[in-house]
Amino acid sequence: MAAHAAAPTRRRISTHGWGLPVTVGVLYGLYAEVNARGGGALSWGQFWLGLVSAIVLAVALYALRRYGHTLPREARGAAWGALCGIAVGFLYSLTGASIYSSTVLGLVVGGVSGGAAFYLFYTHEDATGHPAPY
């Protein structure tokens, strides 16, 4: 009898998990840089601010999308709310607005988006936290 070896298979690299976070991160970084610039010329500090902002948001989005399902729905909703609130509050603070108005806007956006995320998770999961069969 001849021994048959299994043909090696290649694993294809998929950008499915990184596509949305990178796109949102790049757009967020560009918007942060434009807010910090305020219509003037681009400086290296503003460039690095936009780049770091893009990387931080992209990694946070990837982590929440990849590992968020391990959290209970309440904590997952709070995590999405915190991410949205911090991101919006930071962008608003770059426009020169006061820290109080940036904080209030971040809290409002975080509360609304966290509540919406919780509602979405609550209505699309069964009691054990698994996706409901349709």
C-alpha positions in Angstrom: 0.0 0.0 0.0 1.2 3.4 -0.8 1.2 6.1 1.8 -0.5 9.2 0.7 0.6 12.5 2.2 -1.9 15.2 2.5 -1.3 18.0 0.1 -0.2 21.2 2.0 -2.8 23.9 1.8 -2.2 27.5 2.0 -4.0 29.7 4.4 -5.3 32.8 2.6 -4.9 36.0 4.4 -8.2 37.7 5.0 -8.7 41.4 5.6 -12.3 40.8 6.7 -11.6 41.6 10.3 -9.3 44.6 9.6 -11.2 46.3 6.7 -13.7 48.3 8.7 -11.5 49.3 11.6 -8.7 50.5 9.3 -11.1 52.5 7.2 -12.8 54.1 10.1 -9.4 54.7 11.8 -8.0 56.5 8.7 -11.0 58.7 8.4 -11.0 59.5 12.1 -7.3 60.3 11.9 -7.8 62.6 9.0 -10.7 64.3 10.7 -8.6 64.7 13.9 -5.8 66.3 12.0 -8.1 68.7 10.2 -9.7 69.7 13.5 -6.4 70.3 15.1 -5.1 72.3 12.1 -8.0 74.8 12.2 -7.5 75.9 8.6 -3.7 76.5 8.9 -0.8 74.7 7.4 -0.1 71.1 8.4 2.6 70.6 11.0 4.4 67.4 12.0 2.7 67.5 15.4 -0.7 67.5 13.8 0.4 64.7 11.4 1.5 62.5 14.3 -1.7 63.4 16.2 -3.8 62.2 13.3 -1.7 59.0 12.8 -1.7 58.0 16.5 -5.5 58.7 16.7 -6.1 56.6 13.6 -4.1 53.7 15.0 -5.6 53.8 18.5 -9.2 53.9 17.2 -8.5 51.1 14.6 -7.0 48.8 17.2 -9.8 49.5 19.7 -12.5 48.8 17.0 -10.7 45.6 16.0 -10.4 44.5 19.6 -14.1 45.2 20.4 -15.3 43.5 17.2 -13.0 40.5 17.6 -13.1 39.8 21.4 -16.3 41.7 22.5 -18.5 38.7 22.2 -16.8 37.2 25.2 -18.2 40.0 27.4 -21.8 39.9 28.7 -24.1 42.1 26.8 -24.2 44.9 29.4 -20.4 45.2 29.5 -20.2 45.0 25.7 -22.8 47.8 25.4 -20.9 49.9 27.9 -17.6 49.2 26.0 -19.1 50.4 22.7 -20.6 53.4 24.5 -17.3 54.3 26.1 -15.4 54.0 22.8 -18.0 56.2 20.9 -18.1 58.8 23.7 -14.4 59.1 24.1 -13.9 59.3 20.3 -16.5 62.0 19.8 -15.4 64.0 22.9 -11.8 63.9 21.8 -12.6 65.1 18.3 -14.7 67.9 19.7 -12.0 69.0 22.1 -9.6 69.4 19.2 -11.8 72.2 17.8 -10.9 74.4 20.8 -14.1 73.9 22.7 -14.1 73.9 26.5 -13.3 70.7 28.4 -16.8 70.9 29.9 -18.7 70.9 26.6 -16.4 68.2 25.2 -17.1 66.1 28.3 -20.9 66.6 28.2 -21.0 65.8 24.5 -18.9 62.7 25.0 -21.1 61.5 27.8 -24.3 62.1 25.8 -23.0 60.3 22.8 -21.5 57.5 24.9 -24.8 57.1 26.8 -26.9 57.0 23.7 -24.6 54.7 21.7 -24.1 52.4 24.7 -27.8 52.1 25.2 -28.4 51.5 21.5 -25.7 48.8 21.5 -27.1 47.1 24.6 -30.6 47.1 23.0 -29.1 45.6 19.8 -27.3 42.9 21.8 -30.3 42.2 24.0 -32.7 41.8 21.1 -30.4 39.6 19.0 -29.3 37.1 21.7 -31.1 34.5 23.7 -30.9 34.2 27.5 -27.5 32.5 27.4 -25.9 35.2 25.4 -25.7 33.3 22.1 -27.1 34.7 18.9 -30.8 33.9 18.5 -31.6 31.4 15.7 -33.9 32.9 13.0 
